[in-house]
Amino acid sequence: MDFRRRFHPCRPLPGDRCPSLAVDGDAAFSVATLERRLEKDRTRVVHSASLRRLQLLPQQGAVLAHASQRRLLSASLERQQMGRRIVQMVYRKLGKRAGDCGLDGLEDAFICLVEVGSLLRDIGRPPFGQAGELALCGWFDSHMSALGGRQLPLAKDDIQGAALLNELCRFDAQAQALRTISKQEGISLTHVQGAVLLGEQAVWREVGDDGRGRQGYCYRAESDQETAMRGVLGLGQDHRHPASYVVDAAEVIARTLSRLEAVVERGLIDPTSLVASLKQAYVEGLARQGEPWASLEERRFSRHGVVRRWSLGGMLDWALRRYERDNVEELGRFFHYLRLALGRTLVNHAADAFVAHLENIREGQPQLRLLSAEVGCRALLEAF
């Protein structure tokens, strides 16, 4: 089990989005080259206009109260920090075993890969988040008959029209992010960095112009780039890059906690009621998962990767007591403690799942989710 092929530092050649796929990963691999090229990727992304634009776009679910304080850039930074902690925890848990799977010496490169991937995730999103995506898809769906001279419904033999309709009426933020950074910004990312965008979204399956099926995670315009990416990194047609699992887990953690905070800030629920609701939803979730005997006081969560374990009830009560002890009206203080308790718990669980499923992650299993591998954590996410 060797991960090094998945971290090949190859970059697309100028004017050639599909270089030779016959790459000897072991002979051409160099940690120094990988770190140097990933650092160039970071510099280009950080200085790109697309990333700066995120400070103007409201964060998903935060277009009402305090919208001026919630931007997609802050969401990306929170995801970036969560992803960094997951990678650090993975290496802490692997220890000397990192050499057995070929991950030794790659910690800095892995962290850089996840951090930049976290920043890239949101640059393809339109204003107003999911509402904006639905508006774009709805507009194209209702106006498609006037585009390209095609009438709906399309003829059965109109393969190209069906493929075009499929793309226009199905907005995908990660596919759009790859298009934005590579085509609109003109930034040639390394294949390994671009592969982080092959994330958790469903594989696109459609019929190509030649009548044969095409499947992938990108738009048709970037299909050659995706093909080259997969060939260089040795990824199957519907498989994912190892770093994408970490970025997906970090996104779930950051998004979940930020949405809870937005609900409390709008006055829809107070911290005490939120804690009570989370406890009730968690117990009900365990019952649905087939563990009706489990309780809030069962010590099944680890916060720091050590032997000592915590119960969900204890962590929630600790955050609430610290907030009440501070005797301040700032709700952000409560979520500071909640992030310390639950954020660390979820980060540690994601690292545990990564180590436990190393073989599946190396193969790029599309259905695997780090935060759904254990019953307790799955019930906790459902409670959120």
URWOLIN-V325134 format. One record per run of one state. SS is the DSSP state (H for helix, E for strand, C for the rest). FROM is the first residue (numbers start at 1). TO is the last residue. If there is no record, write none. Layout:
ss;from;to
SS;FROM;TO
SS;FROM;TO
This chain:
ss;from;to
C;1;3
H;4;7
C;8;10
E;11;11
C;12;12
E;13;13
C;14;15
E;16;16
C;17;24
H;25;28
C;29;30
H;31;46
C;47;48
H;49;56
C;57;57
E;58;58
C;59;66
H;67;69
C;70;70
E;71;71
H;72;99
C;100;106
H;107;120
C;121;128
H;129;146
C;147;158
H;159;168
C;169;172
H;173;184
C;185;189
E;190;190
H;191;197
C;198;203
E;204;207
C;208;212
E;213;216
C;217;219
H;220;233
C;234;241
H;242;265
C;266;270
H;271;288
C;289;300
E;301;301
C;302;309
E;310;310
C;311;311
H;312;326
C;327;330
H;331;356
C;357;357
H;358;363
C;364;369
H;370;372
C;373;374
H;375;383
C;384;384
